[in-house]
Amino acid sequence: MNEENRTPTPRPGGRSARVRADVVAATLAEVTEKGYDGLTVDAVAARSGVHKATLYRRWGGVDGLIAEALTSSADQPWPLPDTGELVGDLRLITHEVFAVFTDPELGPTPTALITAAQRSDVGAAALRAFFAARHRQAAEVAERAVERGELPAGTDGTEVIRAATAPLYYRLFVTGEPLDARTAERAADIAALAARSGLFAPETG
């Protein structure tokens, strides 16, 4: 089910920011409890205290609300590890993904949001933007490794992060296979090994 491709409106501060925060919180709560098929504008309006006419005007419907929740998540700062070595940083990043998604209390919300986002063009576009933003932020750990001389010059930090986290998301959202801490650590180790070998650096010669 696709709704109109509406881009979320600019987000000034003050009351508009409070409305946005309330709507995002309500959307996350509703999608966690009911999934995409049970998510309705009426329910988000009732939970957030924001009139449904406002929700339709600003976000266009359910798909726009999901996109806004993802955009809001991407806006949140993500403190990055700095262990002094690439493999240590990557292990902490993959462990965070593992810990969040497998936590009985924390995991259901991001799982439900990502699953819902895949059900519409608007949500899928917001999901791609969310991961792109997160990868850009996390690429700093690879860039620091290049500065230390640990990785070849020109290494694509974003690709390093993708390589480290992709096996986790594959299990979580594609195969449904169990995810454990050792799998998360192994994914980080493999990505670090590939990066050090130059697989994510420009070809020379």
Number of C-alpha atoms within 10 A of each C-alpha: 8 12 14 13 15 14 14 14 10 8 10 10 10 8 9 12 12 12 18 22 16 18 23 23 15 22 26 24 19 22 25 20 14 13 18 21 11 11 22 19 21 16 15 26 19 13 16 19 13 17 13 18 14 12 21 14 10 17 22 19 20 27 29 25 29 28 29 24 25 26 18 14 15 18 12 9 9 11 8 15 17 14 13 12 16 26 23 17 21 30 25 18 22 24 22 14 17 23 17 16 20 18 10 10 9 12 16 18 20 17 18 19 24 17 17 23 24 16 15 21 17 23 28 20 15 25 24 14 16 18 14 15 16 19 18 13 17 23 20 17 25 26 20 17 22 19 11 13 11 16 24 19 15 13 21 19 25 21 19 25 26 17 19 25 23 14 18 23 17 13 14 17 12 10 9 10 11 10 18 13 16 12 17 24 20 15 22 28 19 16 25 25 15 16 26 20 12 16 16 21 18 12 8 4 3
